[in-house]
Amino acid sequence: MIRTPSQATVADLEREATVLEQRLHDGERRIEEAQQVGAGTEAWEEFWIELLHTYEAVYDRLQSLHAGEQQVAA
């Protein structure tokens, strides 16, 4: 069975959030390094913002799933 995004499990979302966090940290480091040598970073910064929005969406879905689990347990 193919899992659609709406069927993502907590574990799936936690893995995705971890990968996105690593990419955000790596991107921030690369942007800072490029700025130190005077390279243009506008495109990188725009991509980094898009990546941040993706992370925020995953985090929000994860929080919703955790809240749903707590309601079921209560």
N, C-alpha and C positions, 0 to 999 in steps of 0.2 A: 504494500500500500504506500502511495506517495503522500507524504505529510505536507499539507498546505501551511502557510504561515500562521493562519488562525488556529492550527492544531499544534503549534509548538509547545513543547513541555517546558516546565521550569528549568530542567537541566539544559535543554536546548538554548533557552534564552540566557542562562547563566554563562554557558560557553561562548555564545555570541557576544555578550557584554564584555567578557574577559578579553576576547580577541580585539574588540573595538577599543577597549581601554589601552591595550598594548599599541595598537595602531595610532591612537591619539598621542600617546607619550612619544612614540617614535617620530611622528610627524612634527610635533612641537620641537623636538630636539633638532631635527633636520632644518626646520624653518629658522631656528635660532642660529644654527651653524651657517646657513646661507646668508643670513642678514649680517653676520660678523665679517663676511668676506665681500659684502656689498652686492650680492646677487639679488635679483628681483624675486620676490616671494608672493606676489599678489595671487597668482593662480594656485599656489600651494595653500595659501591661507584660505582661499575660497573653498577648496576641496576639504580642508581641515574642518571648516565650519559645517559643511555638509555631513562629514563624518560624525561630528559632534551631535548634529540633529538626529542622525541615525541611532547613535548611542542613547540619546535621550528617549527616543521612541521605544527602543528595546527595554530600557530601564523602566519606563512607565508601564509597559505590558507586564514586565516581571513583577512590579509592585502590585498590579491588579491581580495577577495570579496568586501572589502570596496573600493578599487580602481575602480572596475567595477561599483559599485553603483554611485560613483562620476562622472564617464564618462557618465552614463545614464542620470544623473541629469543635466549635462552641455548642 
